[in-house]
Amino acid sequence: MRYFISAGACKPYTMSSLQNEDNMMEPTQSAHRLRRHRFGKLWILKALIFGVVFLTALSFLVMGLWNWLMPAIFGWRMVTFWQALGLLILSKILFGGFIGRPGRHRGGNWPRPMFERWAEMTPEEREKFRERMWRDFGPFEPPAPESKS
């Protein structure tokens, strides 16, 4: 017998009690609710299976690349699948961060303060900033100032 808890009324229902309740509701509402409930479980199951397969494939890729390159180049030992998985997780922690960290998606939040500072600069300050950037990071002299006509 299938058993689940209804979030709306916070009381347990069985499938047979839902069928009795269906007489009071429109048939499309209860069928939609059951379909949505089944789809949610199926989606979670698919996501878990995909995640495990993806992580396994990525671990085998790391293991293969490590065992192909590191012993030949540096003379290091070969790694097992579990060591490759550990390296993958460690590199994600050290270099990639975790999902949901603020400011780490699509460019982050660092440009906004710079744009605000740029908007507050006078034309003379902007020109001085450009010259400093060209001097410090450019491979050659700053370009001649453009004439506005």
N, C-alpha and C positions, 0 to 999 in steps of 0.2 A: 504494500500500500504506500503510495507517494504521500509525503507529508511536508508541508512548508508553513512558514509564518507570514501572515499578511501584515504589511507595514501600516496599512491604513487603519485597521481596527485593533492591531496588536493582539490578536488572538489566533491560536493555531487552527488550520483548516486541513482537511484531507481532500483528496480529489473528489470523493463522493459528496462531501459537503459543499464543494464548489459547484458541482453539477446541480445540487438543490438550489444553491444561491443564484445560479444562472437563470432560473425561471423568473427571478425578481429583476434581473438586469437585462439589458439588451444583449443578444447573443454575440454581437461583434465586439463589445467591450471586454467580455470575459475571454473570448478567443484571442483578442489582441493582447491581453494581459498574460495569458499562458504562453503565447508565442514569444513575447518579449522576454519572459522569464527563461524560456529555453534558449533563446538567442544569446542572452547574457552569459549563460553557462558555457555555451558553445564557443563564444568569442573568447572568453577567458582561457578555455582549454586550447584553442588554436594559438593564442598569443604565447602561452607557456611552451607549447611544443615548438613554435617558431623560434622562441628565445633560446631554448636548449639546443636546437639544431644549429642556429646561427653561432652561438658561443662555442659549440663543439667544432664547427668548421673553422672558425677563427683561431681556436687553440691549435688545431692541426696545422693551419697555415703558419702560425708563429713557431711551432715546433719544427716544421719542415725548413723554414728559413733559417732558424737558429742552427739546426743540425747541419745545414748545407754550408753556411757561411762562417760561423764562429770557430768551429774546430780548424777549418782550413786557414783562416786569416790569423786568429790569435792563439790557436792551440788549446782552446777551452774545451771542456767536456760537452758531450751531447746531453740534451735534456729529454725528459719523459713528457708524456701528455699532461700530467698533473703539474709538473714544473712549468710547462708552457702556459697552462691556464693561470697559474700563480703569477707568472711574469705579466700576463695580459691584465690581470686584475690590479697588480701593483702599478703598472704603467698608467692605467686608467685613474687610479687614485692620485698618483703623483703629478701627472700631466694633463689629464682630461677633466678632473673634477667629477661631480655627481649631477644628475639631472635635477633641475629645480633651483640651482644656485642663481641668485639674481645677478644680472649684468654679464652673463656668460653666453648669451645666445645672439647670433647674427650681429656681431660687431660690439656687443656690450654697450655700456653706458658712458664710456670715456670720452667720446667725441662731443657730447653736449656741453660740458664746461668749456672746452676749447672754442666751440662755436660761439658761446656766450661771451667769452673774453674777446674773440675776434670782432664781434658786433659792437663791443664797447670801445674798441681801439679807434683812435683818430687816424686819418690817412698817414700822418707822419710816423706814428707808432707802427702801423702796418708795414710801411716801407722799411723802417729800421728792423722789424722782425724778419722780413724777407731777406734783407742783406745779411743778417746774422745767420739765418738758415743756410743761405748760399755759401757763406764763408765757412761754416762749421761742417756742412754735409755735402755741399756741391763739389764736383771735381774740377770746377773752373770758376772764373770770375763771374759775378752777378751780371745778368743781362742789362742792357741799357734801358733806362726807364722809358715806358711807352708814352708817346705824346698823344694827348687827347685832342682831336680836332673835329 
